[in-house]
Amino acid sequence: MNLLLVEDEPSVVSVVSRGLTEEGFTVSIAPDGLIGKQMASEHDFDLIILDIMLPGINGLELCKIIKTHKPQTPIIMLTALGTTENVVNGLDNGADDYLIKPFKFAELFARIRMLLRRYSGLTTQDQIITIADLQINLSAKTVKRSQQEIVLTATEYRLLEYLAKNKSKILSRIDILENVWDIDFNLGTNVVDVYVNYLRKKIDKNASQKLIHTAVGLGYVLKEK
């Protein structure tokens, strides 16, 4: 497995590269965003780890660029910026996961394994989930409602896909955190509620039939009334 680490902090580079090499990964290092962009465009990596505060091009912008051209490449943000707003911003720009410094290598390694498992299960065969007039193409990762295409961020799409695959089932916030983000945020975070509201504005806005419902005290459910 080939991984790219885009990081300008020598101590982090040393810990991550040494640990991943010991686990059998081949690790390439980019010390700034510009070199990271070039390496990501010229090579196919199984996973990319990005710092946010990078010289040249910041990690958020770089993440967005990579996901535009290589949407099937999993990306983990590794950063000291840990507020809910920072997390949401990182995920909005296409990151699959977000780990806050300081971190334990075991946790980073666990998240890498989970993301590699998630992406290894992708198939090129078209699969369509239909709920009322909502259509989700699982291979193309496109969404339509009443035949009108809806543009979602990577995280919004994963949330919708998870809700759709569990149609009519009430999903708790913890269920969603563990299956959409593969992580256990501090239980006080409102990131799930934030993203459900994002989805509602795009999926249910101006629709006569609402599909995303709140089960008070329990969580959320995607269903037809």
Disulfide bonds with the S-S distance in Angstrom:
none
